[in-house]
Amino acid sequence: MHQLKKCIEKENKHILLVNWETIEDHEIGFRKSGEYQEWKALLHHFNDPFPAVKAL
């Protein structure tokens, strides 16, 4: 499950909250997937600076 929320404190900021079942689901199942690698290659250069990623 995931949610995209608009930040009420800073304009043009958003929070993407992704609820993973396990750390492995995120680090292996997602980050090492071919689909993520393709998406990263196509889109990461548009993020300047790269979005902050935090584990909660």
CHARMM internal coordinates of N, CA and C (Angstrom, degrees):
IC EDIT
DIST 1 N 1 CA 1.4486
DIST 1 CA 1 C 1.5251
ANGL 1 N 1 CA 1 C 108.86
DIST 1 C 2 N 1.3172
ANGL 1 CA 1 C 2 N 117.18
DIHE 1 N 1 CA 1 C 2 N 144.61
DIST 2 N 2 CA 1.4584
ANGL 1 C 2 N 2 CA 121.30
DIHE 1 CA 1 C 2 N 2 CA 176.55
DIST 2 CA 2 C 1.5262
ANGL 2 N 2 CA 2 C 109.72
DIHE 1 C 2 N 2 CA 2 C -143.83
DIST 2 C 3 N 1.3326
ANGL 2 CA 2 C 3 N 113.86
DIHE 2 N 2 CA 2 C 3 N 158.65
DIST 3 N 3 CA 1.4650
ANGL 2 C 3 N 3 CA 121.37
DIHE 2 CA 2 C 3 N 3 CA 178.64
DIST 3 CA 3 C 1.5263
ANGL 3 N 3 CA 3 C 108.75
DIHE 2 C 3 N 3 CA 3 C -138.05
DIST 3 C 4 N 1.3078
ANGL 3 CA 3 C 4 N 116.93
DIHE 3 N 3 CA 3 C 4 N 140.56
DIST 4 N 4 CA 1.4528
ANGL 3 C 4 N 4 CA 122.52
DIHE 3 CA 3 C 4 N 4 CA 173.26
DIST 4 CA 4 C 1.5143
ANGL 4 N 4 CA 4 C 107.18
DIHE 3 C 4 N 4 CA 4 C -112.64
DIST 4 C 5 N 1.3165
ANGL 4 CA 4 C 5 N 115.95
DIHE 4 N 4 CA 4 C 5 N 120.99
DIST 5 N 5 CA 1.4660
ANGL 4 C 5 N 5 CA 121.34
DIHE 4 CA 4 C 5 N 5 CA -177.14
DIST 5 CA 5 C 1.5241
ANGL 5 N 5 CA 5 C 109.98
DIHE 4 C 5 N 5 CA 5 C -121.88
DIST 5 C 6 N 1.3082
ANGL 5 CA 5 C 6 N 116.15
DIHE 5 N 5 CA 5 C 6 N 141.68
DIST 6 N 6 CA 1.4624
ANGL 5 C 6 N 6 CA 121.19
DIHE 5 CA 5 C 6 N 6 CA 174.37
DIST 6 CA 6 C 1.5168
ANGL 6 N 6 CA 6 C 108.06
DIHE 5 C 6 N 6 CA 6 C -83.79
DIST 6 C 7 N 1.3178
ANGL 6 CA 6 C 7 N 115.79
DIHE 6 N 6 CA 6 C 7 N 134.05
DIST 7 N 7 CA 1.4553
ANGL 6 C 7 N 7 CA 121.09
DIHE 6 CA 6 C 7 N 7 CA 178.50
DIST 7 CA 7 C 1.5272
ANGL 7 N 7 CA 7 C 109.36
DIHE 6 C 7 N 7 CA 7 C -71.93
DIST 7 C 8 N 1.3221
ANGL 7 CA 7 C 8 N 117.18
DIHE 7 N 7 CA 7 C 8 N 131.13
DIST 8 N 8 CA 1.4657
ANGL 7 C 8 N 8 CA 119.95
DIHE 7 CA 7 C 8 N 8 CA -179.92
DIST 8 CA 8 C 1.5236
ANGL 8 N 8 CA 8 C 111.46
DIHE 7 C 8 N 8 CA 8 C -88.86
DIST 8 C 9 N 1.3315
ANGL 8 CA 8 C 9 N 117.69
DIHE 8 N 8 CA 8 C 9 N -12.17
DIST 9 N 9 CA 1.4618
ANGL 8 C 9 N 9 CA 120.96
DIHE 8 CA 8 C 9 N 9 CA -177.93
DIST 9 CA 9 C 1.5251
ANGL 9 N 9 CA 9 C 113.31
DIHE 8 C 9 N 9 CA 9 C -92.35
DIST 9 C 10 N 1.3503
ANGL 9 CA 9 C 10 N 116.05
DIHE 9 N 9 CA 9 C 10 N -29.10
DIST 10 N 10 CA 1.4606
ANGL 9 C 10 N 10 CA 119.85
DIHE 9 CA 9 C 10 N 10 CA -177.51
DIST 10 CA 10 C 1.5225
ANGL 10 N 10 CA 10 C 109.44
DIHE 9 C 10 N 10 CA 10 C -133.20
DIST 10 C 11 N 1.3266
ANGL 10 CA 10 C 11 N 115.44
DIHE 10 N 10 CA 10 C 11 N 125.27
DIST 11 N 11 CA 1.4526
ANGL 10 C 11 N 11 CA 121.10
DIHE 10 CA 10 C 11 N 11 CA 179.09
DIST 11 CA 11 C 1.5258
ANGL 11 N 11 CA 11 C 109.97
DIHE 10 C 11 N 11 CA 11 C -64.17
DIST 11 C 12 N 1.3148
ANGL 11 CA 11 C 12 N 116.82
DIHE 11 N 11 CA 11 C 12 N 146.53
DIST 12 N 12 CA 1.4599
ANGL 11 C 12 N 12 CA 123.92
DIHE 11 CA 11 C 12 N 12 CA 179.18
DIST 12 CA 12 C 1.5210
ANGL 12 N 12 CA 12 C 113.73
DIHE 11 C 12 N 12 CA 12 C 64.73
DIST 12 C 13 N 1.3242
ANGL 12 CA 12 C 13 N 117.83
DIHE 12 N 12 CA 12 C 13 N 22.60
DIST 13 N 13 CA 1.4628
ANGL 12 C 13 N 13 CA 122.29
DIHE 12 CA 12 C 13 N 13 CA 175.38
DIST 13 CA 13 C 1.5171
ANGL 13 N 13 CA 13 C 108.56
DIHE 12 C 13 N 13 CA 13 C -116.44
DIST 13 C 14 N 1.3225
ANGL 13 CA 13 C 14 N 115.44
DIHE 13 N 13 CA 13 C 14 N 143.45
DIST 14 N 14 CA 1.4564
ANGL 13 C 14 N 14 CA 121.80
DIHE 13 CA 13 C 14 N 14 CA 179.15
DIST 14 CA 14 C 1.5131
ANGL 14 N 14 CA 14 C 109.48
DIHE 13 C 14 N 14 CA 14 C -135.68
DIST 14 C 15 N 1.3010
ANGL 14 CA 14 C 15 N 115.68
DIHE 14 N 14 CA 14 C 15 N 157.83
DIST 15 N 15 CA 1.4547
ANGL 14 C 15 N 15 CA 122.33
DIHE 14 CA 14 C 15 N 15 CA 176.88
DIST 15 CA 15 C 1.5224
ANGL 15 N 15 CA 15 C 107.49
DIHE 14 C 15 N 15 CA 15 C -122.14
DIST 15 C 16 N 1.3296
ANGL 15 CA 15 C 16 N 116.23
DIHE 15 N 15 CA 15 C 16 N 125.12
DIST 16 N 16 CA 1.4537
ANGL 15 C 16 N 16 CA 121.64
DIHE 15 CA 15 C 16 N 16 CA 174.37
DIST 16 CA 16 C 1.5226
ANGL 16 N 16 CA 16 C 106.67
DIHE 15 C 16 N 16 CA 16 C -105.93
DIST 16 C 17 N 1.3013
ANGL 16 CA 16 C 17 N 116.27
DIHE 16 N 16 CA 16 C 17 N 115.39
DIST 17 N 17 CA 1.4582
ANGL 16 C 17 N 17 CA 122.46
DIHE 16 CA 16 C 17 N 17 CA -179.54
DIST 17 CA 17 C 1.5236
ANGL 17 N 17 CA 17 C 108.21
DIHE 16 C 17 N 17 CA 17 C -106.62
DIST 17 C 18 N 1.3351
ANGL 17 CA 17 C 18 N 115.40
DIHE 17 N 17 CA 17 C 18 N 118.27
DIST 18 N 18 CA 1.4569
ANGL 17 C 18 N 18 CA 121.44
DIHE 17 CA 17 C 18 N 18 CA 179.76
DIST 18 CA 18 C 1.5190
ANGL 18 N 18 CA 18 C 107.96
DIHE 17 C 18 N 18 CA 18 C -115.48
DIST 18 C 19 N 1.3204
ANGL 18 CA 18 C 19 N 116.77
DIHE 18 N 18 CA 18 C 19 N 126.36
DIST 19 N 19 CA 1.4571
ANGL 18 C 19 N 19 CA 122.21
DIHE 18 CA 18 C 19 N 19 CA 179.26
DIST 19 CA 19 C 1.5224
ANGL 19 N 19 CA 19 C 109.10
DIHE 18 C 19 N 19 CA 19 C -100.31
DIST 19 C 20 N 1.3247
ANGL 19 CA 19 C 20 N 116.74
DIHE 19 N 19 CA 19 C 20 N 105.75
DIST 20 N 20 CA 1.4537
ANGL 19 C 20 N 20 CA 122.56
DIHE 19 CA 19 C 20 N 20 CA 178.42
DIST 20 CA 20 C 1.5183
ANGL 20 N 20 CA 20 C 108.73
DIHE 19 C 20 N 20 CA 20 C -91.13
DIST 20 C 21 N 1.3251
ANGL 20 CA 20 C 21 N 116.92
DIHE 20 N 20 CA 20 C 21 N 146.80
DIST 21 N 21 CA 1.4608
ANGL 20 C 21 N 21 CA 121.28
DIHE 20 CA 20 C 21 N 21 CA 175.70
DIST 21 CA 21 C 1.5273
ANGL 21 N 21 CA 21 C 110.49
DIHE 20 C 21 N 21 CA 21 C -69.87
DIST 21 C 22 N 1.3441
ANGL 21 CA 21 C 22 N 116.36
DIHE 21 N 21 CA 21 C 22 N -40.80
DIST 22 N 22 CA 1.4632
ANGL 21 C 22 N 22 CA 121.48
DIHE 21 CA 21 C 22 N 22 CA 179.92
DIST 22 CA 22 C 1.5242
ANGL 22 N 22 CA 22 C 109.21
DIHE 21 C 22 N 22 CA 22 C -140.55
DIST 22 C 23 N 1.3020
ANGL 22 CA 22 C 23 N 116.28
DIHE 22 N 22 CA 22 C 23 N 162.74
DIST 23 N 23 CA 1.4682
ANGL 22 C 23 N 23 CA 120.93
DIHE 22 CA 22 C 23 N 23 CA 175.30
DIST 23 CA 23 C 1.5262
ANGL 23 N 23 CA 23 C 109.67
DIHE 22 C 23 N 23 CA 23 C -63.35
DIST 23 C 24 N 1.3238
ANGL 23 CA 23 C 24 N 116.83
DIHE 23 N 23 CA 23 C 24 N -38.19
DIST 24 N 24 CA 1.4607
ANGL 23 C 24 N 24 CA 121.07
DIHE 23 CA 23 C 24 N 24 CA 179.37
DIST 24 CA 24 C 1.5243
ANGL 24 N 24 CA 24 C 111.94
DIHE 23 C 24 N 24 CA 24 C -62.12
DIST 24 C 25 N 1.3297
ANGL 24 CA 24 C 25 N 117.16
DIHE 24 N 24 CA 24 C 25 N -35.45
DIST 25 N 25 CA 1.4697
ANGL 24 C 25 N 25 CA 120.13
DIHE 24 CA 24 C 25 N 25 CA 176.54
DIST 25 CA 25 C 1.5225
ANGL 25 N 25 CA 25 C 110.80
DIHE 24 C 25 N 25 CA 25 C -57.20
DIST 25 C 26 N 1.3154
ANGL 25 CA 25 C 26 N 116.31
DIHE 25 N 25 CA 25 C 26 N -38.25
DIST 26 N 26 CA 1.4540
ANGL 25 C 26 N 26 CA 120.13
DIHE 25 CA 25 C 26 N 26 CA -180.00
DIST 26 CA 26 C 1.5202
ANGL 26 N 26 CA 26 C 112.08
DIHE 25 C 26 N 26 CA 26 C -81.40
DIST 26 C 27 N 1.3252
ANGL 26 CA 26 C 27 N 117.17
DIHE 26 N 26 CA 26 C 27 N -53.78
DIST 27 N 27 CA 1.4621
ANGL 26 C 27 N 27 CA 121.14
DIHE 26 CA 26 C 27 N 27 CA -172.76
DIST 27 CA 27 C 1.5249
ANGL 27 N 27 CA 27 C 113.60
DIHE 26 C 27 N 27 CA 27 C -71.41
DIST 27 C 28 N 1.3152
ANGL 27 CA 27 C 28 N 117.95
DIHE 27 N 27 CA 27 C 28 N -33.78
DIST 28 N 28 CA 1.4638
ANGL 27 C 28 N 28 CA 120.77
DIHE 27 CA 27 C 28 N 28 CA -177.93
DIST 28 CA 28 C 1.5223
ANGL 28 N 28 CA 28 C 110.89
DIHE 27 C 28 N 28 CA 28 C -105.10
DIST 28 C 29 N 1.3260
ANGL 28 CA 28 C 29 N 116.77
DIHE 28 N 28 CA 28 C 29 N -56.54
DIST 29 N 29 CA 1.4577
ANGL 28 C 29 N 29 CA 120.94
DIHE 28 CA 28 C 29 N 29 CA -176.59
DIST 29 CA 29 C 1.5119
ANGL 29 N 29 CA 29 C 114.02
DIHE 28 C 29 N 29 CA 29 C -61.86
DIST 29 C 30 N 1.3361
ANGL 29 CA 29 C 30 N 117.22
DIHE 29 N 29 CA 29 C 30 N -36.64
DIST 30 N 30 CA 1.4605
ANGL 29 C 30 N 30 CA 120.99
DIHE 29 CA 29 C 30 N 30 CA -178.92
DIST 30 CA 30 C 1.5209
ANGL 30 N 30 CA 30 C 112.03
DIHE 29 C 30 N 30 CA 30 C -97.74
DIST 30 C 31 N 1.3252
ANGL 30 CA 30 C 31 N 117.73
DIHE 30 N 30 CA 30 C 31 N -60.97
DIST 31 N 31 CA 1.4694
ANGL 30 C 31 N 31 CA 121.66
DIHE 30 CA 30 C 31 N 31 CA -173.34
DIST 31 CA 31 C 1.5185
ANGL 31 N 31 CA 31 C 113.74
DIHE 30 C 31 N 31 CA 31 C -61.04
DIST 31 C 32 N 1.3159
ANGL 31 CA 31 C 32 N 118.11
DIHE 31 N 31 CA 31 C 32 N -29.97
DIST 32 N 32 CA 1.4616
ANGL 31 C 32 N 32 CA 120.36
DIHE 31 CA 31 C 32 N 32 CA -178.07
DIST 32 CA 32 C 1.5269
ANGL 32 N 32 CA 32 C 112.84
DIHE 31 C 32 N 32 CA 32 C -99.82
DIST 32 C 33 N 1.3250
ANGL 32 CA 32 C 33 N 116.75
DIHE 32 N 32 CA 32 C 33 N 5.82
DIST 33 N 33 CA 1.4697
ANGL 32 C 33 N 33 CA 119.77
DIHE 32 CA 32 C 33 N 33 CA -179.88
DIST 33 CA 33 C 1.5243
ANGL 33 N 33 CA 33 C 110.33
DIHE 32 C 33 N 33 CA 33 C -74.57
DIST 33 C 34 N 1.3031
ANGL 33 CA 33 C 34 N 115.09
DIHE 33 N 33 CA 33 C 34 N 150.96
DIST 34 N 34 CA 1.4621
ANGL 33 C 34 N 34 CA 120.53
DIHE 33 CA 33 C 34 N 34 CA 176.61
DIST 34 CA 34 C 1.5106
ANGL 34 N 34 CA 34 C 112.42
DIHE 33 C 34 N 34 CA 34 C -61.67
DIST 34 C 35 N 1.3312
ANGL 34 CA 34 C 35 N 116.89
DIHE 34 N 34 CA 34 C 35 N -36.64
DIST 35 N 35 CA 1.4615
ANGL 34 C 35 N 35 CA 120.81
DIHE 34 CA 34 C 35 N 35 CA 179.44
DIST 35 CA 35 C 1.5242
ANGL 35 N 35 CA 35 C 111.59
DIHE 34 C 35 N 35 CA 35 C -63.42
DIST 35 C 36 N 1.3382
ANGL 35 CA 35 C 36 N 116.75
DIHE 35 N 35 CA 35 C 36 N -42.67
DIST 36 N 36 CA 1.4672
ANGL 35 C 36 N 36 CA 119.21
DIHE 35 CA 35 C 36 N 36 CA 178.87
DIST 36 CA 36 C 1.5152
ANGL 36 N 36 CA 36 C 110.43
DIHE 35 C 36 N 36 CA 36 C -66.49
DIST 36 C 37 N 1.3237
ANGL 36 CA 36 C 37 N 117.63
DIHE 36 N 36 CA 36 C 37 N -41.60
DIST 37 N 37 CA 1.4646
ANGL 36 C 37 N 37 CA 120.40
DIHE 36 CA 36 C 37 N 37 CA -179.55
DIST 37 CA 37 C 1.5273
ANGL 37 N 37 CA 37 C 110.57
DIHE 36 C 37 N 37 CA 37 C -61.38
DIST 37 C 38 N 1.3219
ANGL 37 CA 37 C 38 N 117.22
DIHE 37 N 37 CA 37 C 38 N -39.50
DIST 38 N 38 CA 1.4664
ANGL 37 C 38 N 38 CA 120.94
DIHE 37 CA 37 C 38 N 38 CA 177.86
DIST 38 CA 38 C 1.5205
ANGL 38 N 38 CA 38 C 110.75
DIHE 37 C 38 N 38 CA 38 C -66.55
DIST 38 C 39 N 1.3297
ANGL 38 CA 38 C 39 N 116.86
DIHE 38 N 38 CA 38 C 39 N -45.86
DIST 39 N 39 CA 1.4644
ANGL 38 C 39 N 39 CA 121.59
DIHE 38 CA 38 C 39 N 39 CA 179.04
DIST 39 CA 39 C 1.5240
ANGL 39 N 39 CA 39 C 110.32
DIHE 38 C 39 N 39 CA 39 C -60.34
DIST 39 C 40 N 1.3275
ANGL 39 CA 39 C 40 N 116.11
DIHE 39 N 39 CA 39 C 40 N -44.27
DIST 40 N 40 CA 1.4629
ANGL 39 C 40 N 40 CA 121.18
DIHE 39 CA 39 C 40 N 40 CA -179.88
DIST 40 CA 40 C 1.5252
ANGL 40 N 40 CA 40 C 110.91
DIHE 39 C 40 N 40 CA 40 C -60.96
DIST 40 C 41 N 1.3236
ANGL 40 CA 40 C 41 N 117.22
DIHE 40 N 40 CA 40 C 41 N -44.59
DIST 41 N 41 CA 1.4647
ANGL 40 C 41 N 41 CA 121.12
DIHE 40 CA 40 C 41 N 41 CA -179.72
DIST 41 CA 41 C 1.5249
ANGL 41 N 41 CA 41 C 111.58
DIHE 40 C 41 N 41 CA 41 C -63.17
DIST 41 C 42 N 1.3272
ANGL 41 CA 41 C 42 N 117.31
DIHE 41 N 41 CA 41 C 42 N -35.19
DIST 42 N 42 CA 1.4647
ANGL 41 C 42 N 42 CA 120.83
DIHE 41 CA 41 C 42 N 42 CA -178.00
DIST 42 CA 42 C 1.5268
ANGL 42 N 42 CA 42 C 113.57
DIHE 41 C 42 N 42 CA 42 C -80.44
DIST 42 C 43 N 1.3448
ANGL 42 CA 42 C 43 N 117.68
DIHE 42 N 42 CA 42 C 43 N -33.86
DIST 43 N 43 CA 1.4605
ANGL 42 C 43 N 43 CA 119.30
DIHE 42 CA 42 C 43 N 43 CA -167.55
DIST 43 CA 43 C 1.5247
ANGL 43 N 43 CA 43 C 116.43
DIHE 42 C 43 N 43 CA 43 C -117.28
DIST 43 C 44 N 1.3134
ANGL 43 CA 43 C 44 N 119.42
DIHE 43 N 43 CA 43 C 44 N -20.54
DIST 44 N 44 CA 1.4606
ANGL 43 C 44 N 44 CA 119.21
DIHE 43 CA 43 C 44 N 44 CA -173.29
DIST 44 CA 44 C 1.5274
ANGL 44 N 44 CA 44 C 113.06
DIHE 43 C 44 N 44 CA 44 C -60.67
DIST 44 C 45 N 1.3185
ANGL 44 CA 44 C 45 N 118.60
DIHE 44 N 44 CA 44 C 45 N -29.57
DIST 45 N 45 CA 1.4732
ANGL 44 C 45 N 45 CA 119.45
DIHE 44 CA 44 C 45 N 45 CA -179.23
DIST 45 CA 45 C 1.5342
ANGL 45 N 45 CA 45 C 112.42
DIHE 44 C 45 N 45 CA 45 C -69.12
DIST 45 C 46 N 1.3358
ANGL 45 CA 45 C 46 N 118.33
DIHE 45 N 45 CA 45 C 46 N -13.47
DIST 46 N 46 CA 1.4587
ANGL 45 C 46 N 46 CA 121.39
DIHE 45 CA 45 C 46 N 46 CA 175.82
DIST 46 CA 46 C 1.5266
ANGL 46 N 46 CA 46 C 112.19
DIHE 45 C 46 N 46 CA 46 C -79.28
DIST 46 C 47 N 1.3198
ANGL 46 CA 46 C 47 N 117.26
DIHE 46 N 46 CA 46 C 47 N -16.86
DIST 47 N 47 CA 1.4644
ANGL 46 C 47 N 47 CA 121.82
DIHE 46 CA 46 C 47 N 47 CA -177.83
DIST 47 CA 47 C 1.5223
ANGL 47 N 47 CA 47 C 110.25
DIHE 46 C 47 N 47 CA 47 C -92.25
DIST 47 C 48 N 1.3268
ANGL 47 CA 47 C 48 N 116.46
DIHE 47 N 47 CA 47 C 48 N 100.98
DIST 48 N 48 CA 1.4570
ANGL 47 C 48 N 48 CA 121.24
DIHE 47 CA 47 C 48 N 48 CA 179.29
DIST 48 CA 48 C 1.5178
ANGL 48 N 48 CA 48 C 108.60
DIHE 47 C 48 N 48 CA 48 C -138.09
DIST 48 C 49 N 1.2987
ANGL 48 CA 48 C 49 N 117.89
DIHE 48 N 48 CA 48 C 49 N 102.82
DIST 49 N 49 CA 1.4701
ANGL 48 C 49 N 49 CA 127.20
DIHE 48 CA 48 C 49 N 49 CA 3.82
DIST 49 CA 49 C 1.5154
ANGL 49 N 49 CA 49 C 110.30
DIHE 48 C 49 N 49 CA 49 C -78.69
DIST 49 C 50 N 1.3383
ANGL 49 CA 49 C 50 N 115.40
DIHE 49 N 49 CA 49 C 50 N 164.03
DIST 50 N 50 CA 1.4628
ANGL 49 C 50 N 50 CA 120.88
DIHE 49 CA 49 C 50 N 50 CA 179.03
DIST 50 CA 50 C 1.5224
ANGL 50 N 50 CA 50 C 109.25
DIHE 49 C 50 N 50 CA 50 C -66.38
DIST 50 C 51 N 1.3303
ANGL 50 CA 50 C 51 N 118.52
DIHE 50 N 50 CA 50 C 51 N 139.55
DIST 51 N 51 CA 1.4775
ANGL 50 C 51 N 51 CA 120.76
DIHE 50 CA 50 C 51 N 51 CA -179.20
DIST 51 CA 51 C 1.5327
ANGL 51 N 51 CA 51 C 112.08
DIHE 50 C 51 N 51 CA 51 C -58.74
DIST 51 C 52 N 1.2989
ANGL 51 CA 51 C 52 N 115.03
DIHE 51 N 51 CA 51 C 52 N 145.16
DIST 52 N 52 CA 1.4652
ANGL 51 C 52 N 52 CA 121.06
DIHE 51 CA 51 C 52 N 52 CA 176.45
DIST 52 CA 52 C 1.5233
ANGL 52 N 52 CA 52 C 108.91
DIHE 51 C 52 N 52 CA 52 C -71.63
DIST 52 C 53 N 1.3213
ANGL 52 CA 52 C 53 N 115.87
DIHE 52 N 52 CA 52 C 53 N 135.68
DIST 53 N 53 CA 1.4589
ANGL 52 C 53 N 53 CA 121.86
DIHE 52 CA 52 C 53 N 53 CA 177.71
DIST 53 CA 53 C 1.5249
ANGL 53 N 53 CA 53 C 107.19
DIHE 52 C 53 N 53 CA 53 C -118.94
DIST 53 C 54 N 1.3243
ANGL 53 CA 53 C 54 N 115.68
DIHE 53 N 53 CA 53 C 54 N 126.02
DIST 54 N 54 CA 1.4658
ANGL 53 C 54 N 54 CA 120.44
DIHE 53 CA 53 C 54 N 54 CA -177.97
DIST 54 CA 54 C 1.5106
ANGL 54 N 54 CA 54 C 109.84
DIHE 53 C 54 N 54 CA 54 C -130.48
DIST 54 C 55 N 1.3213
ANGL 54 CA 54 C 55 N 115.36
DIHE 54 N 54 CA 54 C 55 N 138.17
DIST 55 N 55 CA 1.4614
ANGL 54 C 55 N 55 CA 120.88
DIHE 54 CA 54 C 55 N 55 CA 173.99
DIST 55 CA 55 C 1.5191
ANGL 55 N 55 CA 55 C 107.74
DIHE 54 C 55 N 55 CA 55 C -91.91
DIST 55 C 56 N 1.3095
ANGL 55 CA 55 C 56 N 116.18
DIHE 55 N 55 CA 55 C 56 N 132.34
DIST 56 N 56 CA 1.4662
ANGL 55 C 56 N 56 CA 120.43
DIHE 55 CA 55 C 56 N 56 CA 179.06
DIST 56 CA 56 C 1.4944
ANGL 56 N 56 CA 56 C 111.11
DIHE 55 C 56 N 56 CA 56 C -113.15
END
COOR INIT
IC SEED 1 N 1 CA 1 C
IC BUILD
